[in-house]
Amino acid sequence: MSIRKKYPRILWERADLDAVQHDIKVKYAELMAGENMIHHIAQHLFQYGIAFVSNVPSTPDAVASIGSRIGPLKSTIYGTTWDVRSLSSAKNVADTSSDLGFHMDLLYYKEPPRLQILHYLRQSQLGGQSRFSDSFKAVSTLVKRYFGPDDTTFRPGIDASSFMAALTNFKHPFHYRNNGYWLQHEHPTIDVDPSLNFRDWSKAQMRSLDTSKFENALQAVRWSPPFRAPMLRQQNENKVLPLDDWIRGARLLNQIFERQEAVFETRMEEGTCVIFDNWRILHGRREFAGGERWLRGAYIDDDTFRQRVLKMNDYYTT
């Protein structure tokens, strides 16, 4: 039996995550003590895409200790660990006190980091709530509501096949040009396993769509408005992909990301840590004020996470 069949992906909205908070949270001391808890964390990251650690020491190296339990940290232009703290002369929107909308990190890399780890060392007095949304659940909702027979909530009278083709085929460019670095790469907004041929989104194909099969075919969502580069007209198999179709689809997808019932919002207190799948989970924060807000972060790449999942499977099988 495949690992995905043994540990099926669980798409969630706020109420779903509220119901399992106790299961997807571990204490730092337990995580560092033995193998059981790191496999527990790996399982929930594999299924839910998010997990939490409590009672983390208030030391800058704690995030590296947590990440190293999964595997080697990914080195980026920001180093192997990095800080997020409000600065008066910030060059990055993350280092301000402003509201930070939903996004994923480092999409200007050819292979963005798979996992992101954020340790909350200091928290502001007011605001600063962290927000998370399951992009795979949003994509599934979009598909079901436009191609399903009953729900008309999101049907504005446009050709859904066209905007889904644009979202899955149009390679959106992202870039970063700052501090002597210039990085750029392009990704489809919705990355689907190519072996399942979800490329043309024909109406005939959609009428027979197996939504559970489609959900399992999702590989990544790439969403980072602050780092979008200018978009040019593109072609797919000699067919022009209209930019207008991508814009319509992206607006609809963003509406679903932001629905109140979709967003898990929590105030992360000092000494807590969140780990999440940067290919699936959108993150953001509310505006904050008063006191110092200091997060220390780290990344883990896809290969490292996948080998941890294989170790988890072997641990629970033997």
C-alpha distance (Angstrom), angle and dihedral (degrees) to the residues before:
residue distance angle dihedral
M1 . . .
S2 3.81 . .
I3 3.80 120.2 .
R4 3.80 90.5 -117.8
K5 3.81 91.1 55.3
K6 3.81 91.5 48.3
Y7 3.79 92.8 47.2
P8 3.82 105.5 26.6
R9 3.77 120.3 -159.0
I10 3.81 110.0 -101.3
L11 3.81 114.2 -150.7
W12 3.78 113.3 -154.3
E13 3.77 149.3 -169.0
R14 3.80 126.6 -165.0
A15 3.81 97.0 -79.1
D16 3.80 91.1 49.5
L17 3.79 92.6 53.6
D18 3.80 92.1 43.7
A19 3.81 88.1 57.5
V20 3.81 94.7 55.3
Q21 3.81 101.7 35.5
H22 3.79 92.0 114.8
D23 3.82 91.2 53.1
I24 3.80 96.7 48.8
K25 3.81 95.5 48.2
V26 3.82 127.0 80.8
K27 3.79 134.7 175.5
Y28 3.79 118.9 -107.7
A29 3.81 94.1 -123.9
E30 3.82 90.8 52.4
L31 3.80 91.5 48.4
M32 3.80 91.9 52.3
A33 3.82 95.9 42.7
G34 3.80 104.4 68.1
E35 3.77 149.9 -17.9
N36 3.80 99.2 -88.2
M37 3.79 97.7 73.7
I38 3.81 96.1 45.0
H39 3.81 88.8 54.0
H40 3.80 88.3 47.2
I41 3.81 89.9 53.9
A42 3.82 92.3 45.4
Q43 3.79 91.3 52.4
H44 3.80 93.4 52.7
L45 3.79 92.8 45.0
F46 3.80 87.7 51.9
Q47 3.80 93.0 49.3
Y48 3.83 106.2 29.9
G49 3.80 100.5 18.8
I50 3.82 92.8 -131.2
A51 3.80 140.6 71.2
F52 3.81 137.7 168.1
V53 3.80 136.3 -139.0
S54 3.82 122.9 -157.5
N55 3.81 134.6 -164.6
V56 3.79 92.7 33.2
P57 3.84 114.5 171.1
S58 3.81 114.6 -106.2
T59 3.79 93.8 -117.4
P60 3.82 127.0 117.5
D61 3.81 92.8 -126.2
A62 3.82 95.3 56.0
V63 3.82 92.8 89.7
A64 3.80 90.3 56.9
S65 3.80 90.3 49.8
I66 3.81 90.7 53.2
G67 3.79 94.0 45.5
S68 3.79 93.1 47.1
R69 3.80 89.6 59.6
I70 3.81 85.9 67.3
G71 3.79 95.8 39.8
P72 3.82 143.8 -80.3
L73 3.79 115.5 -21.3
K74 3.80 119.4 -114.7
S75 3.79 114.8 -112.4
T76 3.81 114.4 -139.1
I77 3.80 136.7 164.2
Y78 3.83 85.4 -77.4
G79 3.83 93.3 55.9
T80 3.80 127.8 -113.7
T81 3.81 91.1 -60.2
W82 3.79 127.7 20.2
D83 3.80 143.4 179.6
V84 3.79 133.5 -114.4
R85 3.81 109.9 -163.4
S86 3.78 134.0 141.3
L87 3.80 113.2 -93.6
S88 3.80 129.2 -175.9
S89 3.82 91.1 -137.9
A90 3.82 98.1 37.5
K91 3.81 118.8 168.9
N92 3.80 92.3 -171.3
V93 3.80 124.4 58.7
A94 3.82 89.4 -133.3
D95 3.83 89.1 65.1
T96 3.79 94.2 60.7
S97 3.81 130.4 80.1
S98 3.81 92.3 -119.9
D99 3.76 127.5 116.1
L100 3.82 109.1 -82.9
G101 3.79 115.5 -150.5
F102 3.78 126.8 -142.3
H103 3.78 114.4 -66.1
M104 3.78 146.7 137.8
D105 3.79 124.2 -122.1
L106 3.81 132.3 -106.5
L107 3.79 99.0 -0.4
Y108 3.79 87.4 156.4
Y109 3.84 86.0 74.7
K110 3.80 120.1 90.0
E111 3.80 87.5 -126.4
P112 3.81 111.0 22.3
P113 3.81 116.3 -151.2
R114 3.79 113.6 -81.0
L115 3.80 98.8 -147.0
Q116 3.78 129.8 33.4
I117 3.80 123.0 -162.3
L118 3.82 121.9 -162.4
H119 3.82 122.4 -173.9
Y120 3.81 115.7 -166.0
L121 3.81 106.2 -140.6
R122 3.82 96.6 163.6
Q123 3.79 129.3 15.0
S124 3.81 128.7 -158.7
Q125 3.78 121.3 -113.1
L126 3.81 94.5 -123.4
G127 3.79 130.5 32.9
G128 3.79 123.1 -23.2
Q129 3.82 95.2 130.2
S130 3.80 112.4 170.3
R131 3.80 117.5 -125.7
F132 3.79 128.8 -157.4
S133 3.81 132.8 -178.5
D134 3.81 130.9 -178.2
S135 3.80 105.6 -123.3
F136 3.83 92.3 -168.9
K137 3.79 89.6 57.9
A138 3.81 89.1 49.6
V139 3.82 92.5 51.4
S140 3.80 90.6 48.1
T141 3.80 90.0 49.8
L142 3.80 91.1 49.9
V143 3.80 92.4 51.2
K144 3.80 94.9 45.2
R145 3.79 94.1 47.5
Y146 3.77 96.2 48.4
F147 3.76 99.3 37.6
G148 3.80 99.8 29.3
P149 3.81 118.5 97.2
D150 3.80 100.8 -126.5
D151 3.80 118.4 33.0
T152 3.82 113.2 78.0
T153 3.81 97.2 171.1
F154 3.80 96.1 116.2
R155 3.83 101.6 30.0
P156 3.83 109.2 120.3
G157 3.80 94.7 168.3
I158 3.80 97.9 -95.5
D159 3.79 130.5 127.6
A160 3.80 103.9 -91.1
S161 3.82 91.8 -169.0
S162 3.81 89.4 62.6
F163 3.78 97.7 51.7
M164 3.83 93.5 42.8
A165 3.81 89.3 51.7
A166 3.81 88.8 51.4
L167 3.82 94.2 47.0
T168 3.81 92.7 50.3
N169 3.82 99.4 38.2
F170 3.81 107.9 27.7
K171 3.81 107.5 94.2
H172 3.76 106.5 -140.2
P173 3.83 115.2 -151.7
F174 3.82 121.2 -132.7
H175 3.78 125.5 -173.1
Y176 3.80 144.5 -177.4
R177 3.79 122.4 -163.7
N178 3.79 112.7 171.3
N179 3.82 143.0 108.3
G180 3.80 91.6 19.7
Y181 3.82 94.3 -51.2
W182 3.79 126.3 114.8
L183 3.79 114.5 -176.1
Q184 3.79 128.3 165.9
H185 3.79 135.9 168.2
E186 3.78 137.4 153.7
H187 3.80 130.8 -132.8
P188 3.80 136.4 173.2
T189 3.80 111.2 -104.9
I190 3.81 90.3 -125.5
D191 3.80 114.9 32.3
V192 3.82 112.4 -158.8
D193 3.81 128.7 -177.8
P194 3.83 101.7 -90.8
S195 3.81 92.9 -146.4
L196 3.81 89.6 72.1
N197 3.82 93.2 59.0
F198 3.80 99.8 -131.3
R199 3.80 90.5 155.7
D200 3.77 110.3 106.8
W201 3.81 98.6 34.5
S202 3.79 91.0 -152.6
K203 3.78 116.9 -174.1
A204 3.80 90.2 -118.3
Q205 3.80 90.6 54.2
M206 3.78 92.0 47.9
R207 3.80 94.1 52.0
S208 3.80 89.0 62.7
L209 3.79 96.3 37.4
D210 3.80 116.1 144.3
T211 3.82 99.4 -147.4
S212 3.82 94.6 -164.3
K213 3.80 89.5 53.7
F214 3.79 89.7 48.9
E215 3.83 91.9 49.9
N216 3.80 90.3 53.2
A217 3.81 89.7 48.8
L218 3.82 92.7 60.2
Q219 3.79 109.6 111.4
A220 3.80 103.4 171.1
V221 3.78 146.1 -21.2
R222 3.81 116.8 -140.8
W223 3.81 113.2 -155.2
S224 3.80 125.7 154.1
P225 3.82 114.9 136.2
P226 3.84 95.8 -179.1
F227 3.80 91.1 61.8
R228 3.80 102.5 40.3
A229 3.78 114.3 133.4
P230 3.84 124.2 -148.5
M231 3.80 110.8 -70.1
L232 3.80 125.2 -132.3
R233 3.78 130.9 -164.0
Q234 3.80 111.8 -86.8
Q235 3.77 137.6 -168.1
N236 3.78 132.8 -138.7
E237 3.81 116.6 -162.9
N238 3.83 90.6 -20.8
K239 3.81 92.1 -49.9
V240 3.79 119.3 117.4
L241 3.81 113.1 -121.9
P242 3.82 103.9 -143.0
L243 3.79 113.1 -135.0
D244 3.81 88.7 -143.7
D245 3.82 89.7 63.6
W246 3.81 91.0 53.8
I247 3.82 91.3 48.6
R248 3.81 92.1 51.5
G249 3.78 92.2 48.7
A250 3.81 93.8 45.1
R251 3.82 91.8 51.5
L252 3.79 91.3 51.6
L253 3.78 92.0 46.9
N254 3.81 91.5 49.6
Q255 3.81 90.4 52.1
I256 3.80 89.2 56.8
F257 3.83 92.8 46.2
E258 3.80 89.3 55.4
R259 3.80 100.7 44.4
Q260 3.80 110.4 126.9
E261 3.79 92.7 -124.5
A262 3.82 91.0 51.3
V263 3.82 98.5 53.6
F264 3.79 123.3 86.0
E265 3.79 104.8 -157.6
T266 3.78 122.9 -176.6
R267 3.76 139.0 158.7
M268 3.78 104.8 -121.5
E269 3.78 107.3 -145.4
E270 3.78 126.0 -146.2
G271 3.79 111.2 -77.1
T272 3.79 95.5 32.3
C273 3.79 129.3 111.9
V274 3.79 135.0 -163.4
I275 3.81 126.2 -155.9
F276 3.79 118.7 -167.7
D277 3.79 143.8 168.4
N278 3.82 106.2 -101.0
W279 3.83 90.0 -161.7
R280 3.81 91.6 59.2
I281 3.82 115.3 16.2
L282 3.79 120.4 74.1
H283 3.78 115.7 -149.0
G284 3.79 135.8 -168.7
R285 3.79 141.4 143.7
R286 3.78 143.1 -132.2
E287 3.80 122.7 -109.7
F288 3.79 112.4 -88.3
A289 3.80 140.7 -162.3
G290 3.80 139.2 -177.6
G291 3.77 126.0 46.9
E292 3.78 130.3 12.0
R293 3.79 121.9 -50.4
W294 3.78 112.9 -161.5
L295 3.79 127.6 172.1
R296 3.77 125.9 177.4
G297 3.78 116.7 -154.9
A298 3.79 144.7 -171.7
Y299 3.80 138.5 -179.2
I300 3.81 134.9 -139.2
D301 3.79 123.0 -160.7
D302 3.79 128.3 -127.1
D303 3.81 97.4 -104.0
T304 3.80 91.4 52.9
F305 3.79 92.7 49.6
R306 3.81 92.8 46.6
Q307 3.80 92.4 52.1
R308 3.81 89.0 51.2
V309 3.81 89.4 52.7
L310 3.81 89.9 51.0
K311 3.81 89.9 51.0
M312 3.81 89.2 48.9
N313 3.78 91.6 52.7
D314 3.79 91.4 48.4
Y315 3.83 91.1 48.4
Y316 3.81 93.4 52.9
T317 3.82 93.3 41.6
T318 3.81 99.2 51.5
